[in-house]
Amino acid sequence: MSGTLRPDTKLSGAAKEKAATDAELSPWLKMGVEFGPLALFFVANARPRLFEPLLARVLSPELLAGPNAALFTATSVLMVSVVIALTVSFAETGRLPIVPLVTAVLAVAFGGLTLYLQDTTFIKMKVTVIYSLFGAALFIGLAMNRLFLPFIFNNAMALTERGWRLLTVRWGAFFFALAILNEIVWRTQSNDVWVAFKFPGIFIILALFMLSQAPFIMRHQLDGEDAGKD
């Protein structure tokens, strides 16, 4: 029927065929591309001197010696590593996934502002901005009778229309909750606490949330015959 909610980006038909023919990253390489930059960010903040020889030529002495030197170092490492991760992903698959691409663009933009203005506020607010954007995109999609969530999940599961709608609301609310939580943490805690919250904290929260949605997903899954229909 005309009001039926449907996935965005025309995931049926030609797009499905293209997705099926595109190369996929191996599980270990996929994990490295997605979480490697965050892990390096954490390590660089904890052990900034390990990266000083590489950054001394591009960062000013003030950035490497001040009270926020560790976070400035970590920000620099994050900016470089997300670009490398995207390059590896594109080289292996021939495409740039939208979520990692948006995340990388914001990391470079907010990281650049952080280093240029020597103000850690920008890299901390990046987390708030990105999760707010994700949450807003999901709710705007619902309002426009579009589903972005199947695209984010790479069409990995088949749910009923009601299931996708409710799951979109849940994920949208969750993203906004993460944005609010980030604001609370960075405004009230030290740099080291915030970095630990960013990684592995948010990763753990995301994993727990995904596990909590498993029973709901199972209840709203389509059977094999319905799942194969466009």
N, C-alpha and C positions, 0 to 999 in steps of 0.2 A: 504494500500500500504506500501511498505517496508520503505519509508521515513517518515511515519507518526510519529508525535511526540506523545509520550505516557508517562503516569505517571511512576515514578520510583517505586522501591520496589515491583513491581508486585501487584498493588493494586486491580486487578481484581481476580476473582476466589477464591482460597483458602485464600488469604490474606484478601479479603473482608469478607469471612465467619468468619475468626478469629476475625476481627475487630468488627463484629456484635455480636459475642458471648462474647467478653471481657467485663467485668464490666466497667461502666462509673462512674465518680465522679458526685455527685450531683452539681448543679450549684453553690451553695454557697461554697461548699468545693473546687470545682475547682477554684473559684475566690480566695479563701484563699490560696490555694497551689501556684497559679501563682503570686499573687500580695502581699501576706502576707509578704514574705521576704523583698520586696521592701519597703512596708509600715514600717516595723520594722527598716529598714536601715534609713529611713527618721526620724523616731521618735528617734532613738538612737543618731543620729547626733544632733538633736535639744535638746534632754534631756539626755546627756550621763550619768549623775549622777544616773539616774534610773537603769542603768545596771552595775554600778561600783561594787556593792556587788557581782554580779555574775562573773565578769571578773577580780576582783582584784587578784584572786589566779592563774590566767593563764597569765595575761599580766604584763609586767614589769612596775614599777612606772613611768619610763620615758614616756611610751606610754600613761599612764592615766593622766599625768600632763603637758605634753608639749603643744605647740601651736596647734598641730594637734590631740589632745586627743579625741575630739569629732568624727573626721573621723576615727581614729583608733578603737574607740569603735563601731562605726557603722559598720565598716568592719568586726569586730569580730562577731557581731550579725548577719550580713548577711551570713557569712560562716556557722554558726551553723543553721540558719533558712532554708537555701536552702537544706541542708542535711535532716533536719526534713521534709521539704515539699516533697522531693523526696521519703522519706521513707513512708510517709502517702499515696502518690500517688500509690506507688508500692503495699502497703498493701491493698489498696482498689480495684485496677484494675488488679494487677498481671503483669504489664508491666511498662516500663519506657519510656515515650515519648522522642523522640530524641532531640527536641529543648530545653525543660527544663533540660534535662540531660547535654547537651553541655553547657548551661548557668551555671548550677551548678558547673560543673567541672572547668570552667574558673573562676568562682567566688571564689572557694576554692584555685585554683592555684595562681591567681593574688592577692587574699586577703592574702594568706600565704606569698607571696613575700613582700607585703606592710608592714606586721607586722614584718617579720624577718629583713628586711632592713630598717625599719622605714622610708619608703618613700611612700608618698601618690600617687606618679605618677602611680604606677602599678594598683591600683584599679580604677583610673580614665581612664587609657588606656584600661582597660578591656572592656569598652563599645565600644570603637573604634574597638578593635579586633573582638568582637563577631558580630557586625553588618557588618564589612568588610567580615568576614567569611560567613555570611548568603548571602550577596550580591554576593560574588564570587561563592558560591555553586550554586546559581540560574543561573548565566551566564554560568558557566562550564557545568551545566546540559543541558542548551540549546545547547551549542556547541557539546555535546555528544548525542544530540537527545533524552534527558531525561527530564522529568518534576518532579521537587521536590516539587513544590508549592502545588499540590493536597495532597501530603503526609503531608506537614506542616499544611494544613487546615483540615486534617483528612478526606479527600474525602467528605467534607460537601456540595459541590456544583458541578453541572455538567455543564461544559462550552464546547464550540466548541474548536477545535484544535487551531484556530487562536486566540480565546479568551484567552486560557491558555498561549499561546506564548506571547501575548502582555501584559497580566497581570504579567507574570514572569519578563518581561523587566521592567515594572513599579515598581514592588516590589524590584527587584535587584537594580535599580537606587535609590529608596527610602532608602534602607538600606545603600548604600554608602553615601548618603546625610546625614543620621543620624550620620554615623561615622565621617564625616568631621565636622558636627556641634558640635559633642562632643569634637573634638580636639580644636575647636575655643573656646568653653565655658570653658573647664578646664584650658586652657593655658592663658586665659584673665580674668577669674573671680575668686572670692573667693571660698573657700570650700563649704560654705553654699549655694551659688548660684548654684554651680555645683550639689550639692546633690538635690536641688529643681528641677534642669533640669533633673536629672536622674529619679527622682520620686517626684511629678507626671508629670513633664514636658514631658518626652518621652511617657508616657502613653497617655497623651492628644494629642500629635502629632500623635501617632499611630491611635488613635480613629478617629481623623479628617481625616487622610489619608484613612482609611478604608471606612468612610462615603463618601468620595469624589469618591471612586471607585464603589460605588453602581450602578450608572447609566450605567457605562461600563459593569459591571457584568450582569445586566439585559438585556442589548443588545446582549450579547454573550451566554446567557443560552441556553442549549438544552431543547427541549420539553420533556414531560414525557416519551414518547415512546423511543426517542433516548437516554435519560439519563439512561434508564434501560439496555442498551446494553453494553457488555464488550468491 
